[in-house]
Amino acid sequence: MEAQKVDLFIMTNSKFFEGHHLQAIRDRLIEIDDSKWSMLQTLQFKDPTTSLIVSLLGGSLGIDRFLIGDTGLGIGKLLTCGGLGIWAIIDWFMIMPATREKNLQKLQMVVM
């Protein structure tokens, strides 16, 4: 794949991934063939900032975890009212990296 296309993808989507993963993502995207490129462009990544806002507003109900696809954790937070508020507060710090990790997993499913 063209390095320009890959660099444009990285520039456009870098906020969806951890900074230390970007070089590995770039290297992997350069290696993939063009048949996967169209599928790659249709991926919808979750915005970590949106996840944080949802966590601040509805984290005790598990809405943040449902948003990123962690259904089991969402149900756990919902049933315990966010771990009596403690789990909800911890997730204020953990939801953005968790969102970026989910985005990385989604990307890896396409490029592997």
Buried (B, 14 or more C-beta within 10 A) or exposed (E): BEEEBBEEBBEEBBEBBBEEBBEEBBEBBEEBEEEBBEEBEEBEBBBBEBBBEBBBEBBBBBBBBBBBBBEEBBEBBBEBEBBEEEBBBEBEEEBBEBBBBBBBEBBEEBBE
